[in-house]
Amino acid sequence: MSTRRPTPAVYRRRRLAVLLVLLLVIGGAVTLAVWRPWEVPEATAAPSPRPSTPDAAASGPTPTPTDEATPEATPEVTPEVTPEASPSPSATSIPVCTSGDVVVAAVTDQASYGSGEKPRLSIELENVGDNACAMNVGTAAQSFTISSGTDVWWRSTDCQTEPSDQIVQLQPGKKVTSAEPLVWDRTRSSVTSCDDDRPAALAGYYNLVVTVGGIDSEERQFRLR
C-alpha cells in the first residue's frame, strides 16, 4: 500500500506557517525591547492582594464504613470549616514612596555638547529608605525641565502625547535608571508651538531638573557650544 506524498503546495503552506511563527516571536521580542522604558532589575511590579480560597481540606475526610461497626456506634461528623478572612488591602499593599524614601537624579549623557549634538536625558531613582515602596515611574508621572538661569527653555510635558503609568516596587538601597533616554532637540518649547518651527537654543550653560511622582531632582548643569 503506497503512501501519498504531500504536494508542493502543501510544502509551501507549511513553510509559510513556520515563517509566520518565527516572525511573531521575533516581532514580540522587538516590541519588548522598544517599549521597555526602565532598566529595573531591582524593581518589581507592586503585588496586588489576592482573595483567599477555601482550604482544599475544608470538606474533611469521608468516613469509610467497616465490618466492625455496631448499631450503637456514633457516626463520624465532619466539622464545618469556614474559609479564612481575606486580608484587607491596606494590610498587604506596599506603601507609596515619598521624598524621604527616594532620591531622584537628573542624568545627561555628556557634560558638554558640540554644535549639532543633542543632549540625551535620563532619570535615576534610589530608594534610600529602610523598606520597599511603590512608585509610578511612567511618563504620566515624569517631567523634564531645561532652563537657563530663570528662563525656562523646554519642558517635556509641553507637547507630550499619550502619557502612561508604570507602577514599580523599589527595593531599599537599590538604584534604577530609565533605559530609553529622552532627546532634547535644542529648541524652545511651548504648548502652542508643538507643530511649528521653534527657536534654537543659544550656546551657553543650561540646567536640567527632572520630577518623578512629585519628587524633584537637584539641578544637573550642562553646556551647549
C-alpha positions as CSV (number, residue, x, y, z in Angstrom):
1,M,0.0,0.0,0.0
2,S,1.6,3.3,-1.1
3,T,1.7,6.4,0.9
4,R,0.6,9.6,-0.9
5,R,3.3,12.3,-0.7
6,P,2.2,15.9,0.1
7,T,2.1,18.1,-3.0
8,P,4.5,21.1,-3.5
9,A,1.6,23.4,-2.5
10,V,1.3,21.7,0.9
11,Y,5.1,22.1,1.5
12,R,4.8,25.8,0.6
13,R,2.0,26.3,3.1
14,R,3.9,24.5,5.8
15,R,7.0,26.7,5.3
16,L,4.8,29.8,5.3
17,A,3.3,28.8,8.7
18,V,6.7,28.3,10.2
19,L,7.8,31.6,8.9
20,L,4.8,33.4,10.4
21,V,5.5,31.8,13.8
22,L,9.1,33.0,13.6
23,L,8.0,36.5,12.7
24,L,5.6,36.6,15.6
25,V,8.3,35.5,18.0
26,I,10.8,38.0,16.6
27,G,8.2,40.8,16.5
28,G,7.3,40.2,20.1
29,A,11.0,40.4,21.2
30,V,11.4,43.7,19.2
31,T,8.3,45.1,20.9
32,L,9.6,44.3,24.4
33,A,12.9,45.9,23.5
34,V,11.4,49.0,22.1
35,W,8.7,49.6,24.8
36,R,10.8,48.7,27.9
37,P,11.1,52.2,29.4
38,W,13.1,51.3,32.5
39,E,16.0,49.2,33.4
40,V,14.6,47.8,36.7
41,P,16.5,44.7,37.7
42,E,15.8,45.5,41.4
43,A,12.3,46.9,40.8
44,T,9.3,44.6,40.5
45,A,5.7,45.2,39.9
46,A,3.9,46.0,43.1
47,P,1.9,43.0,44.3
48,S,-1.8,43.0,44.4
49,P,-3.7,41.3,47.3
50,R,-5.3,38.0,46.3
51,P,-8.5,36.8,47.8
52,S,-8.0,33.7,49.9
53,T,-9.7,30.5,48.8
54,P,-11.3,27.8,51.0
55,D,-8.9,25.2,52.3
56,A,-8.8,22.2,50.0
57,A,-9.4,20.0,53.1
58,A,-12.5,22.1,54.1
59,S,-14.8,19.2,53.4
60,G,-12.8,16.9,55.6
61,P,-12.1,13.2,55.1
62,T,-15.0,10.9,54.1
63,P,-15.6,8.2,56.7
64,T,-15.1,4.7,55.4
65,P,-17.5,2.0,56.8
66,T,-16.0,-1.1,58.3
67,D,-17.4,-4.5,59.1
68,E,-16.9,-3.9,62.8
69,A,-19.4,-1.0,63.0
70,T,-22.2,-1.6,65.5
71,P,-25.7,-0.1,65.7
72,E,-24.6,1.7,68.9
73,A,-21.6,3.4,67.2
74,T,-21.9,7.1,66.8
75,P,-21.4,8.2,63.1
76,E,-18.5,10.4,62.4
77,V,-19.5,14.0,61.9
78,T,-17.3,16.2,59.6
79,P,-16.9,19.7,61.2
80,E,-17.8,22.7,59.0
81,V,-14.7,24.7,58.1
82,T,-15.0,28.4,57.5
83,P,-12.6,30.0,54.9
84,E,-10.1,32.3,56.5
85,A,-10.9,36.0,56.1
86,S,-9.1,37.8,53.3
87,P,-6.6,40.3,54.5
88,S,-7.5,43.9,53.9
89,P,-5.7,45.7,51.0
90,S,-4.1,48.2,53.4
91,A,-2.5,45.3,55.3
92,T,-0.8,43.9,52.2
93,S,-0.2,46.9,49.9
94,I,3.3,48.4,49.5
95,P,3.5,51.9,50.9
96,V,3.8,54.7,48.4
97,C,7.3,56.2,48.0
98,T,7.8,59.7,49.5
99,S,10.5,62.3,49.1
100,G,12.1,60.9,52.3
101,D,12.3,57.4,50.7
102,V,13.5,58.1,47.2
103,V,16.3,60.3,45.7
104,V,15.7,61.4,42.1
105,A,18.7,62.4,40.0
106,A,18.8,64.1,36.6
107,V,21.3,62.4,34.2
108,T,22.8,63.7,30.9
109,D,25.0,61.5,28.6
110,Q,27.6,64.3,28.4
111,A,28.6,67.4,30.3
112,S,29.2,69.5,27.1
113,Y,27.7,69.3,23.6
114,G,29.2,70.5,20.4
115,S,27.2,72.1,17.6
116,G,24.5,69.7,16.3
117,E,24.9,67.3,19.2
118,K,21.6,66.7,21.0
119,P,21.5,66.0,24.8
120,R,20.2,62.7,25.9
121,L,18.3,62.9,29.2
122,S,17.6,60.2,31.7
123,I,16.4,59.6,35.3
124,E,18.0,57.7,38.1
125,L,16.0,56.7,41.2
126,E,17.4,55.4,44.5
127,N,15.4,54.1,47.4
128,V,17.3,55.4,50.5
129,G,14.7,54.2,53.0
130,D,14.6,51.1,55.0
131,N,11.6,49.5,53.3
132,A,10.3,48.7,49.8
133,C,7.9,51.3,48.4
134,A,5.7,51.6,45.3
135,M,6.1,54.4,42.8
136,N,4.6,55.5,39.5
137,V,7.6,55.9,37.1
138,G,5.6,56.1,33.9
139,T,5.6,59.1,31.5
140,A,2.4,60.3,33.1
141,A,4.4,61.0,36.3
142,Q,7.6,62.4,34.7
143,S,8.7,65.9,33.8
144,F,11.9,67.2,32.4
145,T,12.6,70.9,32.5
146,I,15.6,72.7,31.0
147,S,16.3,76.3,31.9
148,S,19.0,78.9,31.5
149,G,19.0,81.0,34.7
150,T,15.4,81.8,35.4
151,D,14.4,81.4,31.7
152,V,12.7,78.0,31.1
153,W,13.6,76.8,27.7
154,W,12.0,73.4,27.4
155,R,9.5,71.1,29.2
156,S,8.9,67.5,28.2
157,T,5.2,67.9,29.1
158,D,4.5,70.8,26.7
159,C,4.0,68.5,23.7
160,Q,3.7,65.1,25.3
161,T,1.2,62.7,23.8
162,E,-0.4,59.5,25.3
163,P,1.3,59.6,28.7
164,S,1.2,56.2,30.5
165,D,1.6,54.8,34.0
166,Q,4.2,52.2,35.2
167,I,4.0,51.2,38.9
168,V,7.1,49.5,40.2
169,Q,8.3,48.4,43.6
170,L,11.6,50.0,44.6
171,Q,13.8,47.9,47.0
172,P,15.7,49.7,49.7
173,G,19.3,50.5,48.9
174,K,18.8,49.9,45.2
175,K,19.0,52.2,42.1
176,V,17.1,52.1,38.8
177,T,17.7,54.0,35.7
178,S,15.5,54.8,32.7
179,A,16.6,52.7,29.8
180,E,15.4,54.9,26.9
181,P,16.8,58.5,27.1
182,L,14.7,61.5,26.1
183,V,16.4,63.5,23.4
184,W,16.2,67.3,23.5
185,D,16.2,68.9,20.1
186,R,17.8,72.1,21.4
187,T,14.8,74.2,20.8
188,R,12.4,76.3,23.0
189,S,9.2,74.5,23.7
190,S,5.7,75.7,24.5
191,V,2.2,74.2,24.4
192,T,1.3,76.4,21.4
193,S,4.3,75.6,19.2
194,C,4.3,71.8,19.0
195,D,3.8,71.7,15.3
196,D,5.7,74.9,14.4
197,D,9.3,75.8,13.9
198,R,10.8,76.8,17.3
199,P,13.7,79.0,18.2
200,A,17.0,77.2,18.6
201,A,18.8,77.2,21.9
202,L,21.8,79.5,22.1
203,A,25.3,78.4,23.2
204,G,25.8,78.6,26.9
205,Y,25.1,76.7,30.2
206,Y,21.8,75.1,30.9
207,N,20.2,73.3,33.9
208,L,18.1,70.1,33.8
209,V,15.6,69.2,36.6
210,V,13.5,66.0,36.5
211,T,10.5,65.3,38.5
212,V,9.0,61.8,39.1
213,G,5.9,61.2,41.2
214,G,6.1,64.8,42.6
215,I,9.7,64.3,43.8
216,D,12.2,66.8,42.2
217,S,15.9,66.2,41.4
218,E,18.7,68.6,42.0
219,E,19.8,70.7,39.0
220,R,22.2,69.0,36.5
221,Q,24.2,71.5,34.6
222,F,25.5,71.0,31.0
223,R,26.8,73.2,28.3
224,L,25.8,73.8,24.6
225,R,28.6,75.0,22.4
